[in-house]
Amino acid sequence: MTTEPLLTEAGTGRPVLLLHGGGGPATVAPLARHLAGSAHVLTPVHPGWDGTERPAALARVSDLADAYLDLLRRRGLRDVLVVGSSLGGWIGAEMALRDGDGSGGEEGGATVSGLVLIDAVGIGVDGEPLADVFALDARGLAEHSWHDPDRHFVDPATLPPAELARRRGNLATMLALAGDPYMHDPGLRERLRQVRVPVLVLWGESDRVATPGYGAAYARAFADARFVTVPGAGHLPHLERPEAVFAHLDAVLAG
């Protein structure tokens, strides 16, 4: 990676790398605030999101995984819990895989010690296709993403130009990194059995972007994973049912 990602740090304790999804870092801000009460939380802005530069070398999700592993190793961080939402979960899964098999560097297995996936994308599952978020209008995206879409839907016509530009830029970056093949690496699911760290897979029961069936298949791909659903929540359960998600994360950190 030729440039450092924009990075926010808060709190002390076990290091936690918090990886946002396609909506940008604001979507994980409540998680960052909560986790900072008991951990050292590092929350990067993925290069290309929120107006930041994306170096040409970052062309795939696996490139981001390598970049973040390199960042953690250069800082000398160990026993890192990686928490990823949606696209961030895919990055986290790639990190745990590459760290464990040594492909991310010479110190394979020494950096990531736990993984939490929150409604992650990144694998292919027969019979459980991912919704094409690039083809949905704002209302359709809300219907797929939220348990209560009427509460969370925002009409793009009401947004200021700067916010519209930010959202369009984020979408364009996500399309460049994960548009083809759409939102997954065809070989990732089979390789995840090599991950040796414990994994918690949290899923909103009402997610229609990536269904709970997709999430259960994701959990089964790992050697050591638990699958937990969050009632009354969609693709971003930490925003709709934060207390439930916080409790699960606190248990991981305490355990």
C-alpha positions, 0 to 999 in steps of 0.5 A: 500500500503506497499510502496509509489509510485514514485511521481513527484510534480510541481506547486501551486494551486488546487491539480491535481492527474494525472494518466498515462495509460499503456504506463507509465508516459512519456505519460502524461508528457506534461499534467503535464508540462501544468497543473503545470502552474496553479495547484499543480500537483501530477504525480505518477508512478503506482507501477510496471511501469518503473521498480518500485516495485508492492507490492503483495497487489496491484492486481487489478485496484481498489487496486490502486484507494484505494492506491491513495485515501489513499495517498491524505488523508494522505496528507490532500488534498481536492478539488482534480481534478483527470485526468486519461488517458486510464488505468489511467482514469479507476483508476480515475473513481474507485477513484471517486466512492469509495470516494463518497460512502465512501468505500475508507475511513471514509472521503468519498466524501471529497477528489475528487471534479472533474474527467477528463477521457481521452480515459479511459478504465474500463467498458464493452460496448455491441457492442463497444469491446476494442481492445486487445492490448496484441495481437497486434504487434507494427504496429497494436498498432500504427494503433489503437492508433494514428490518424496519425500512420505513424508519431508516429510508432516506430519500436521496432527493433530501440529501445535500450534494456533498453527501450524494457525492460521498455515497456515489464515490463509495459505491464506485469504489465498491464496484471497482473492488468487488463488482466482478465477480459480484461481491465474492471470491469464487474460491474463498469459501473452500479455503476458509477451512484453513482459518484456525482462529475462533469466529463469531458470525452475527446475522440480522434475521431480516437481512435480504442483502445476504440472507441468514441462510447465506450467513449460516453457510458462511459459518459452516465454512470455518473450522471453528465458528458460531452462528448467531442471529439477531432478531429485529435487524437487517444487514446492519444489526449493530445499528438496529439492535445495538445492545444485542450486538454489543453484548455478543462482542463484549462476550468475545472480548471477555472470553 
